[in-house]
Amino acid sequence: MPKDAQDLFDNLVPEGLKKYPEKAREVNAIYCFKVSGDGGGEWTVDCTANPPTIAKGDQGKAQCTIEVSNEDFKTMLADPNAGMQLFFQGKLRIAGDPTLAMKLQSLIDLAK
């Protein structure tokens, strides 16, 4: 289990993309994660690239952008069902294609 967003996106997701590139490409989307607070940061995950990539910062080509605090992000990692609740509370913001947010668990699962 990652300790925070930095651990997930700097270490675990890159390993998962390398290990399971075909599964990442099945997600077939570009995400930008903007996680605020201590342990947060910004990353762009491109599951359409061959091989799939992750880069620090907003690369400006995301189809779905997720904005959340690091504390709420950790809650989502511990309980995947918490995302909807956080969304309706206004603590999780989604820009772009909201249907792609439903595929996020597939991306997170690569990092396990």
C-alpha positions as CSV (number, residue, x, y, z in Angstrom):
1,M,0.0,0.0,0.0
2,P,1.5,3.4,-1.0
3,K,2.1,5.8,1.8
4,D,1.0,8.8,-0.3
5,A,0.5,10.1,-3.8
6,Q,4.2,10.7,-4.4
7,D,5.0,7.1,-3.5
8,L,2.3,5.8,-5.8
9,F,3.1,7.9,-8.8
10,D,6.9,8.2,-8.4
11,N,7.5,4.5,-7.7
12,L,4.6,2.1,-7.9
13,V,2.7,3.3,-11.1
14,P,6.0,3.5,-13.2
15,E,6.8,-0.1,-12.1
16,G,3.3,-1.3,-12.9
17,L,3.4,0.4,-16.4
18,K,6.7,-1.4,-17.1
19,K,5.5,-4.7,-15.8
20,Y,2.0,-4.7,-17.4
21,P,2.1,-2.4,-20.4
22,E,-0.7,-4.3,-22.2
23,K,-3.0,-3.9,-19.2
24,A,-2.2,-0.2,-19.0
25,R,-3.0,0.2,-22.7
26,E,-6.4,-1.4,-22.1
27,V,-7.2,1.6,-20.0
28,N,-6.6,3.7,-23.2
29,A,-6.7,7.1,-21.6
30,I,-4.5,10.0,-20.5
31,Y,-4.9,11.2,-16.9
32,C,-3.6,14.1,-15.1
33,F,-3.5,13.8,-11.3
34,K,-3.3,17.0,-9.2
35,V,-2.9,16.0,-5.6
36,S,-2.6,18.9,-3.1
37,G,-1.0,19.0,0.3
38,D,2.0,17.3,1.8
39,G,2.9,14.1,-0.2
40,G,1.1,15.4,-3.2
41,G,2.1,16.7,-6.6
42,E,1.1,16.6,-10.3
43,W,1.5,13.7,-12.7
44,T,0.3,12.8,-16.2
45,V,-0.2,9.1,-16.9
46,D,-0.5,8.3,-20.6
47,C,-2.0,4.8,-21.1
48,T,-2.4,5.5,-24.9
49,A,1.4,5.6,-25.5
50,N,3.4,2.6,-26.5
51,P,4.8,1.9,-24.0
52,P,2.6,3.7,-21.5
53,T,4.3,6.6,-19.7
54,I,4.1,8.7,-16.6
55,A,5.6,12.2,-16.3
56,K,5.7,14.8,-13.6
57,G,3.5,17.8,-14.0
58,D,0.5,18.6,-16.2
59,Q,1.5,17.7,-19.7
60,G,-1.6,19.5,-21.1
61,K,-3.1,16.6,-23.0
62,A,-5.2,14.8,-20.3
63,Q,-8.6,13.4,-21.3
64,C,-9.5,13.3,-17.6
65,T,-8.0,15.4,-14.8
66,I,-8.4,14.4,-11.1
67,E,-8.0,17.0,-8.4
68,V,-8.0,15.9,-4.7
69,S,-6.1,16.5,-1.5
70,N,-3.5,13.9,-0.5
71,E,-5.5,13.0,2.6
72,D,-8.6,12.3,0.5
73,F,-6.5,10.5,-2.1
74,K,-5.2,8.1,0.7
75,T,-8.8,7.5,1.7
76,M,-9.6,6.5,-1.9
77,L,-6.6,4.2,-2.0
78,A,-7.8,2.4,1.1
79,D,-11.4,2.3,0.0
80,P,-12.0,2.5,-3.8
81,N,-15.7,3.1,-3.1
82,A,-14.9,6.4,-1.3
83,G,-14.3,8.2,-4.6
84,M,-18.0,8.7,-5.3
85,Q,-18.6,10.0,-1.8
86,L,-15.7,12.4,-2.1
87,F,-16.9,13.6,-5.5
88,F,-20.4,14.4,-4.1
89,Q,-18.9,16.2,-1.1
90,G,-16.9,18.4,-3.5
91,K,-13.6,17.0,-2.3
92,L,-12.8,15.2,-5.6
93,R,-12.9,17.2,-8.8
94,I,-13.0,15.6,-12.2
95,A,-12.4,17.6,-15.4
96,G,-12.7,16.2,-18.9
97,D,-14.4,12.8,-19.5
98,P,-16.0,11.7,-16.3
99,T,-16.5,8.1,-17.6
100,L,-12.7,7.7,-17.7
101,A,-12.6,8.3,-13.9
102,M,-14.5,4.9,-13.6
103,K,-11.4,3.2,-15.2
104,L,-9.1,4.6,-12.5
105,Q,-9.2,1.4,-10.4
106,S,-7.7,-0.5,-13.3
107,L,-4.8,1.9,-13.3
108,I,-4.3,1.8,-9.6
109,D,-4.4,-2.0,-9.6
110,L,-1.3,-2.1,-11.8
111,A,0.6,-0.5,-8.9
112,K,-0.2,-3.3,-6.5
